[in-house]
């Protein structure tokens, strides 16, 4: 899979080029918000100070082998996704919404992220979000994109050949963070698996300040993009995964799990051998095992 800036982040962390976890903790622990995340989303509107496409270069949306393009709507926006061709209306299968890393959908995402689920018998769908791949809408950095994820999930849940009672979600890197935020919504996912997602938006945007399109002087803008701040809001069992060579976010992952468990939720963590990219096959295998237990 093509390496994006998020992949570089993990390699830089492994090389000791980024802020170590001990120093990150010294900057202050992320706050815990007691309000339910879904309720907070109902009244919060992000304030974008810049509007425009995502920071990653657009890629063609021609579907890869084994998939077809499916358009979906998120509010007024007409967006696009790839869905696997294995759906059979006479034999409902579990469905999995797969969220790509980076801020554009690439053909390699299908092979690396969706194909393991298709091979295991799931109907898989990977959506492109607003502002990506030449699609309409403005990039917001984790917030309005969450609404796109939920809109895509509605389409997959109603898709012929998908069992609506067995709808799962999994994502890598940026998609891992969006997976966590979507799992805090009211949407009825049966379980969620996040690969290498960063639960702390402040830490993420410290490394990618050029991606900030919102009012950075408003602390709530960061809180609403940070699963660790709303760790008591998960609506389904969650597995948080990352590679053994990308430990920079491990403290915040542990904190998210600890807060969620304190609220009586089934949220777990696991470490898979590898770095940001090489750990993906092992993370997919762990996600499949986790989904089978739910």
C-alpha angles and dihedrals in degrees: 000000000000111000115241131187090274090059089050088053092061094047090048090051091051089051091052095248096126134064109290119235093251091056091045090055089050089062090064136278116270112261122253114234113204095197116098111260094227090054091047090052091055092065102028124089119184116235109223114203091186128035128199145085127325118281094248120084114260119256129201114270095218104139119246124238111296095025139080132205117259123186119216136179128236106187106305093343124101106212135170140233141176118239127188120254095227097090115124117184091207092056112040114210132192113272127219126194107211119200119206128224123246122024101287134055113245130186090244090063089068095055095042101040112018103034096068089059094044089051089052091054102264126133102236130201128186115192128202110220134221115300093015127117092003093304121144125265136058127281112244103173108249100334115079087025088067088064088053090052091053092047090052090048090055089054093048093047090055094041114122109257096027121112103226091206090060104054116144135178131211133168144172129227107323085011089052091058091046088050090057093047092048091049088058091057127088091261113123102236111163092218140341135217121195119195116202094337117161110228093195116071092189091060092045095051092045085069095038106034089151088068094061108112096159136076101288091189090068110082091200090065088065094040092055090054094047119087090191089066092055099034092140092062104073111131098197140024111290134199117199114200137180139163124269090239096053105063099145094104096036094104092054092045089053090048091051091050092046093051092046093049090049086059090053096255129143100241120146140177134212137177121223125198112261144043133283093297107021092054093062097091091051091045091052090051091050091048092052091050090048093050091050091057094053 
